[in-house]
Amino acid sequence: MRKKLIMMALMCLSTIGMSAQTAKQVLDKCAKVVGTKGGASAAFTMSHPKMGKTSGTIAIKGVKFHATSAEAIVWYDGKTQWTYMKSTEEVNVSTPTKAQQNRINPYNFINLYKSGYKYLMTKKNGLFVIHLTPTGSNPEMYISVNQKTYVPTLVKMKDKSGWNEIHISKFKATPLKDTVFKFNSKDFPNAEVVDLR
């Protein structure tokens, strides 16, 4: 009897290990698709308890991104972020923290998931649904990935205010120039630039 219990326990542990390994493999494939060298673009709908709901488009290349919504346009070149508010024609220049980048860039999980997490994966409606439980100071996350294309369709990330939920659609790999990720004042001659660094 004791031998059977030990065998069952070992089987359970090996299943958990295989599940975690499989989840990591899925995220690795997803990161490879999203992090395509030349760049990629997609449409998104983001909702947050404090910031409300917004929709738009995003272009990414490595850690760089450029997002456009009805309210604002954001450029991030890997170090500096420019946020143009359409209603006030004001451009805020900043150096965002990791937490701020997580809230704005739906693809920031590409770099986050690789360390400091335990994984649990389930399958639902043609998706891999991966729950990432932090072992340190990282945010708790859920990532839903298409089982055929390995493109992410939903990223949920928890912060102090609650869950930041980002639905992703129309993903496409496309070559992008680095200038896409920098604010060009010539394109916004009436904008007031406010340096918050």
C-alpha positions in Angstrom: 0.0 0.0 0.0 2.8 2.4 1.0 4.6 1.5 -2.2 1.5 2.5 -4.3 1.2 5.8 -2.5 4.8 6.6 -3.1 4.4 5.7 -6.8 1.3 7.9 -7.1 3.1 10.8 -5.4 6.0 10.5 -7.8 3.6 10.3 -10.8 1.9 13.5 -9.6 5.2 15.3 -9.1 6.4 14.3 -12.6 3.1 15.5 -14.1 3.5 18.9 -12.4 7.1 19.0 -13.7 6.0 18.2 -17.2 3.2 20.8 -17.1 5.6 23.5 -16.0 8.1 22.5 -18.7 5.4 22.5 -21.3 4.2 25.9 -20.2 7.7 27.3 -20.5 8.1 25.8 -24.0 4.8 27.4 -25.1 5.9 30.8 -23.7 9.3 30.4 -25.4 7.6 29.7 -28.8 5.2 32.6 -28.2 8.1 35.0 -27.3 9.9 33.9 -30.5 6.8 34.6 -32.6 6.1 38.0 -31.0 9.8 39.0 -30.8 10.4 38.5 -34.5 13.6 40.4 -35.4 12.2 42.9 -37.8 9.1 43.8 -35.7 5.4 43.2 -35.5 2.1 45.0 -35.2 -1.3 44.2 -33.7 -4.6 45.7 -32.5 -5.4 45.8 -28.8 -8.1 46.5 -26.3 -6.9 47.3 -22.8 -8.9 47.7 -19.6 -7.6 48.7 -16.1 -9.5 49.5 -12.9 -8.0 53.0 -12.7 -7.2 53.9 -16.3 -10.5 52.6 -17.7 -10.8 51.0 -21.2 -9.1 51.9 -24.5 -8.5 50.4 -27.9 -5.8 51.0 -30.5 -2.9 49.6 -32.4 0.7 48.7 -31.3 4.0 48.2 -33.1 6.9 46.4 -31.4 10.5 45.6 -32.0 12.4 44.1 -29.2 11.7 46.2 -26.1 10.7 49.2 -28.3 7.0 49.9 -28.9 4.7 52.5 -30.4 1.0 52.5 -29.4 -1.9 54.6 -30.7 -5.3 55.0 -29.1 -8.2 57.5 -29.3 -6.7 59.4 -26.4 -3.0 59.2 -26.8 0.1 58.2 -28.8 3.0 56.5 -27.0 6.6 56.0 -28.3 9.2 54.1 -26.4 12.7 53.6 -27.9 14.0 51.3 -25.2 15.0 54.1 -22.8 12.8 57.2 -23.3 9.0 57.4 -23.5 7.0 60.1 -25.2 3.3 60.3 -24.5 1.3 62.7 -26.7 -2.2 63.5 -25.2 -4.5 64.4 -28.1 -6.9 66.5 -26.0 -4.2 68.9 -24.7 -1.6 68.6 -27.4 1.0 67.9 -24.7 3.9 65.5 -24.9 5.2 64.1 -21.6 8.8 62.8 -21.9 9.8 60.3 -19.2 11.9 57.3 -18.4 9.3 54.7 -17.3 9.8 52.2 -14.5 9.3 48.4 -15.2 5.8 48.6 -13.5 4.8 51.5 -15.8 6.0 49.6 -18.9 4.0 46.6 -17.8 0.8 48.6 -17.8 1.4 50.2 -21.2 3.2 47.5 -23.3 1.1 44.3 -23.7 4.2 42.5 -25.0 6.4 43.2 -22.0 5.7 39.7 -20.7 8.2 38.5 -23.3 11.0 39.5 -21.0 9.2 39.0 -17.7 8.2 35.3 -17.8 11.7 33.9 -18.1 12.6 34.1 -14.4 10.8 34.5 -11.1 7.7 32.4 -11.9 6.0 29.1 -11.4 3.8 28.0 -14.3 0.5 26.2 -14.5 -1.0 25.5 -17.9 -4.5 24.5 -19.0 -6.1 24.2 -22.4 -9.4 25.9 -23.3 -11.1 26.6 -26.6 -8.0 26.2 -28.8 -5.8 28.2 -26.4 -3.0 27.5 -23.9 -3.9 29.4 -20.8 -0.8 29.8 -18.6 -1.0 31.1 -15.0 2.3 32.7 -13.9 2.6 32.8 -10.1 5.5 35.0 -9.0 8.2 33.7 -6.7 9.6 37.2 -6.1 8.5 40.8 -6.9 7.1 40.1 -10.4 3.4 40.7 -11.1 1.0 37.7 -11.2 0.0 37.0 -14.8 -2.3 35.0 -17.1 -1.3 34.6 -20.7 -3.6 33.0 -23.3 -1.8 31.7 -26.4 -3.3 30.3 -29.7 -2.4 26.6 -29.8 -1.7 26.6 -33.6 0.1 30.0 -34.2 1.6 30.6 -30.7 0.3 34.2 -30.9 -0.9 35.6 -27.6 -4.6 36.6 -27.5 -4.9 37.8 -23.9 -2.4 39.1 -21.3 -3.7 39.7 -17.7 -1.3 41.3 -15.3 -2.0 42.2 -11.6 -0.9 45.4 -9.9 -2.0 47.2 -6.8 -5.2 48.5 -8.4 -6.3 45.1 -9.7 -6.1 43.3 -13.1 -4.8 45.0 -16.2 -6.4 43.0 -19.1 -5.1 43.3 -22.7 -6.9 41.6 -25.6 -4.7 41.2 -28.7 -5.9 40.7 -32.3 -4.7 41.1 -35.9 -1.1 40.2 -35.0 1.3 40.4 -38.0 5.1 40.2 -38.3 6.2 43.3 -40.3 9.6 45.0 -40.8 9.7 48.3 -38.8 12.3 51.1 -38.8 13.7 52.4 -35.5 12.3 55.8 -36.2 8.8 54.4 -35.6 9.6 54.3 -31.9 10.8 57.9 -31.5 8.7 61.1 -31.2 9.3 63.5 -34.1 8.4 67.1 -33.1 8.1 68.0 -36.8 4.9 65.8 -37.0 3.4 67.7 -34.1 4.4 71.4 -34.5 1.8 72.7 -32.0 2.6 70.2 -29.2 4.0 71.5 -25.9 6.8 69.2 -24.7 7.1 68.6 -21.0 10.2 66.8 -19.8 9.4 64.8 -16.7 12.8 63.0 -16.4 
